[in-house]
């Protein structure tokens, strides 16, 4: 299921954004999904978007980039995937622990 969620989510974004991301991003996340499985792939997706958004904001604020300027997404996919691989379960447990205490 990780393959379908990883690749399918990026494919959906490509279709809806009319090319905002490329085929390489689809293949990369599908491969990540095969390796990480469903649970960690969802986390890797979330982290990749968070890391990419933070980097985009920094580039806009410090480098004068525009919202429409392209930023390669593969480095953020890699970073989100590595974080998910090594500390993903701990992050998920920590996150759910917040809601259990409420």
Backbone as CSV, one residue per row, in Angstrom:
resi,resn,N_x,N_y,N_z,CA_x,CA_y,CA_z,C_x,C_y,C_z
1,UNK,0.809,-1.207,0.000,0.000,0.000,0.000,0.848,1.265,0.000
2,UNK,2.043,1.197,0.570,2.921,2.357,0.589,3.263,2.839,-0.810
3,UNK,3.460,1.887,-1.734,3.743,2.209,-3.134,2.620,3.048,-3.722
4,UNK,1.377,2.591,-3.524,0.219,3.282,-4.089,-0.001,4.641,-3.437
5,UNK,0.168,4.710,-2.128,-0.040,5.980,-1.426,1.045,6.985,-1.809
6,UNK,2.295,6.547,-1.804,3.391,7.450,-2.145,3.315,7.950,-3.575
7,UNK,3.302,7.023,-4.511,3.242,7.407,-5.920,1.918,8.027,-6.303
8,UNK,0.828,7.495,-5.756,-0.507,7.993,-6.092,-0.753,9.408,-5.613
9,UNK,-0.259,9.736,-4.437,-0.440,11.094,-3.918,0.279,12.107,-4.797
10,UNK,1.505,11.801,-5.158,2.262,12.726,-6.008,1.648,12.773,-7.407
11,UNK,1.182,11.634,-7.926,0.505,11.620,-9.223,-0.723,12.520,-9.193
12,UNK,-1.491,12.447,-8.135,-2.670,13.301,-7.993,-2.275,14.779,-7.995
13,UNK,-1.204,15.110,-7.309,-0.728,16.497,-7.290,-0.289,16.931,-8.688
14,UNK,0.404,16.046,-9.404,0.841,16.368,-10.767,-0.362,16.659,-11.653
15,UNK,-1.383,15.828,-11.563,-2.577,16.005,-12.393,-3.317,17.286,-12.015
16,UNK,-3.527,17.500,-10.725,-4.292,18.669,-10.279,-3.544,19.979,-10.486
17,UNK,-2.227,19.945,-10.385,-1.451,21.179,-10.539,-0.984,21.379,-11.978
18,UNK,-1.336,20.466,-12.844,-0.951,20.515,-14.254,0.561,20.630,-14.429
19,UNK,1.276,19.757,-13.733,2.715,19.676,-13.929,3.546,20.341,-12.861
20,UNK,2.976,20.637,-11.713,3.733,21.266,-10.635,4.873,20.398,-10.140
21,UNK,4.735,19.113,-10.293,5.797,18.161,-9.963,5.984,17.268,-11.179
22,UNK,7.056,16.503,-11.174,7.349,15.700,-12.348,7.259,14.208,-12.113
23,UNK,7.501,13.467,-13.176,7.459,12.017,-13.113,8.510,11.426,-12.190
24,UNK,9.640,12.111,-12.062,10.678,11.628,-11.157,10.219,11.629,-9.709
25,UNK,9.444,12.646,-9.339,8.905,12.711,-7.979,7.931,11.564,-7.726
26,UNK,7.127,11.231,-8.735,6.176,10.117,-8.611,6.933,8.812,-8.384
27,UNK,7.923,8.563,-9.241,8.690,7.318,-9.143,9.465,7.237,-7.830
28,UNK,10.042,8.359,-7.422,10.815,8.370,-6.184,9.929,8.056,-4.989
29,UNK,8.750,8.693,-4.915,7.892,8.435,-3.764,7.262,7.052,-3.820
30,UNK,7.002,6.529,-5.013,6.501,5.157,-5.119,7.549,4.179,-4.591
31,UNK,8.803,4.420,-4.934,9.888,3.568,-4.447,10.047,3.685,-2.938
32,UNK,9.983,4.907,-2.435,10.041,5.128,-0.983,8.904,4.372,-0.307
33,UNK,7.720,4.445,-0.896,6.552,3.766,-0.331,6.718,2.259,-0.272
34,UNK,7.346,1.679,-1.298,7.588,0.232,-1.276,8.496,-0.144,-0.115
35,UNK,9.451,0.706,0.169,10.423,0.393,1.213,9.889,0.683,2.614
36,UNK,9.239,1.831,2.787,8.816,2.244,4.125,7.494,1.634,4.580
37,UNK,6.639,1.271,3.652,5.311,0.799,4.038,4.350,1.970,4.207
38,UNK,3.090,1.649,4.406,2.038,2.664,4.412,2.227,3.716,5.498
39,UNK,2.386,3.279,6.716,2.432,4.197,7.866,3.580,5.208,7.758
40,UNK,4.767,4.731,7.471,5.917,5.627,7.381,5.924,6.432,6.087
41,UNK,5.277,5.923,5.037,5.171,6.687,3.797,4.298,7.918,3.995
42,UNK,3.210,7.765,4.728,2.351,8.919,5.020,3.150,9.966,5.797
43,UNK,3.925,9.528,6.767,4.768,10.452,7.524,5.814,11.096,6.613
44,UNK,6.436,10.319,5.747,7.439,10.864,4.827,6.825,11.915,3.908
45,UNK,5.607,11.676,3.436,4.905,12.675,2.624,4.724,13.972,3.406
46,UNK,4.205,13.848,4.604,3.966,15.025,5.438,5.268,15.782,5.700
47,UNK,6.301,15.067,6.111,7.577,15.713,6.410,8.188,16.355,5.169
48,UNK,8.074,15.704,4.026,8.615,16.263,2.785,7.957,17.590,2.454
49,UNK,6.641,17.650,2.604,5.930,18.902,2.332,6.282,19.975,3.357
50,UNK,6.431,19.592,4.613,6.807,20.561,5.653,8.212,21.102,5.381
51,UNK,9.177,20.212,5.130,10.549,20.651,4.861,10.616,21.517,3.599
52,UNK,9.898,21.117,2.556,9.877,21.899,1.323,9.250,23.267,1.519
53,UNK,8.198,23.330,2.319,7.542,24.611,2.599,8.453,25.540,3.386
54,UNK,9.134,24.997,4.374,10.069,25.808,5.164,11.185,26.346,4.267
55,UNK,11.746,25.489,3.430,12.810,25.924,2.520,12.284,26.971,1.543
56,UNK,11.076,26.776,1.041,10.483,27.752,0.131,10.294,29.108,0.788
57,UNK,9.819,29.112,2.023,9.655,30.374,2.751,10.997,31.070,2.971
58,UNK,12.005,30.294,3.316,13.339,30.872,3.513,13.855,31.476,2.206
59,UNK,13.672,30.768,1.092,14.122,31.288,-0.202,13.363,32.546,-0.596
60,UNK,12.085,32.596,-0.294,11.291,33.786,-0.605,11.753,34.969,0.244
61,UNK,11.939,34.727,1.529,12.296,35.814,2.441,13.736,36.292,2.280
62,UNK,14.667,35.371,2.068,16.077,35.743,2.053,16.677,35.905,0.660
63,UNK,16.162,35.189,-0.304,16.759,35.206,-1.641,15.898,35.920,-2.677
64,UNK,14.729,36.386,-2.280,13.868,37.100,-3.213,13.192,36.224,-4.250
65,UNK,13.101,34.939,-3.984,12.399,34.042,-4.911,10.914,34.393,-4.936
66,UNK,10.265,34.027,-6.005,8.827,34.246,-6.152,8.082,32.947,-5.857
67,UNK,6.798,33.068,-5.532,5.971,31.888,-5.239,5.922,30.927,-6.427
68,UNK,6.022,31.436,-7.629,5.918,30.598,-8.828,7.252,29.977,-9.244
69,UNK,8.352,30.378,-8.603,9.657,29.811,-8.951,9.709,28.333,-8.567
70,UNK,10.301,27.547,-9.443,10.401,26.101,-9.205,11.519,25.796,-8.210
71,UNK,11.229,24.869,-7.315,12.218,24.361,-6.365,12.200,22.840,-6.502
72,UNK,13.348,22.206,-6.734,13.361,20.742,-6.833,12.835,20.102,-5.544
73,UNK,11.943,19.128,-5.701,11.305,18.512,-4.541,12.038,17.258,-4.063
74,UNK,12.850,16.657,-4.921,13.524,15.400,-4.565,14.371,15.497,-3.290
75,UNK,15.102,16.587,-3.049,15.860,16.647,-1.789,14.961,16.587,-0.551
76,UNK,13.773,17.141,-0.647,12.853,17.133,0.487,12.176,15.772,0.640
77,UNK,11.964,15.090,-0.483,11.483,13.708,-0.420,12.534,12.851,0.286
78,UNK,13.789,13.034,-0.100,14.872,12.259,0.521,14.968,12.553,2.013
79,UNK,14.917,13.828,2.389,15.024,14.197,3.797,13.852,13.648,4.606
80,UNK,12.635,13.818,4.097,11.462,13.292,4.799,11.495,11.779,4.925
81,UNK,11.993,11.118,3.901,12.075,9.656,3.919,13.121,9.162,4.908
82,UNK,14.261,9.831,4.950,15.321,9.430,5.880,14.875,9.639,7.322
83,UNK,14.252,10.778,7.597,13.745,11.029,8.952,12.714,9.970,9.321
84,UNK,11.816,9.651,8.389,10.793,8.629,8.647,11.416,7.263,8.895
85,UNK,12.433,6.936,8.130,13.095,5.641,8.278,13.729,5.490,9.657
86,UNK,14.427,6.514,10.108,15.200,6.387,11.340,14.422,6.717,12.610
87,UNK,13.547,7.715,12.576,12.821,8.071,13.806,11.317,8.196,13.578
88,UNK,10.831,7.611,12.486,9.419,7.732,12.146,8.471,7.175,13.188
89,UNK,8.745,5.982,13.658,7.851,5.371,14.652,7.813,6.196,15.933
90,UNK,8.966,6.720,16.337,9.005,7.565,17.534,8.184,8.839,17.334
91,UNK,8.294,9.443,16.149,7.510,10.650,15.861,6.012,10.365,15.877
92,UNK,5.623,9.253,15.277,4.204,8.888,15.249,3.695,8.632,16.658
93,UNK,4.450,7.885,17.443,4.034,7.607,18.823,3.959,8.882,19.660
94,UNK,4.919,9.779,19.484,4.901,11.059,20.193,3.662,11.866,19.812
95,UNK,3.382,11.919,18.507,2.242,12.686,18.013,0.934,12.140,18.575
96,UNK,0.748,10.826,18.513,-0.483,10.233,19.044,-0.558,10.371,20.555
97,UNK,0.588,10.373,21.226,0.616,10.551,22.670,0.058,11.894,23.104
98,UNK,0.237,12.902,22.276,-0.327,14.224,22.576,-1.846,14.139,22.636
99,UNK,-2.461,13.433,21.700,-3.921,13.350,21.645,-4.495,12.429,22.711
100,UNK,-3.747,11.423,23.082,-4.230,10.505,24.114,-4.318,11.218,25.455
101,UNK,-3.405,12.147,25.720,-3.389,12.871,26.988,-4.490,13.919,27.083
102,UNK,-4.998,14.364,25.963,-6.016,15.431,25.971,-7.339,14.922,26.479
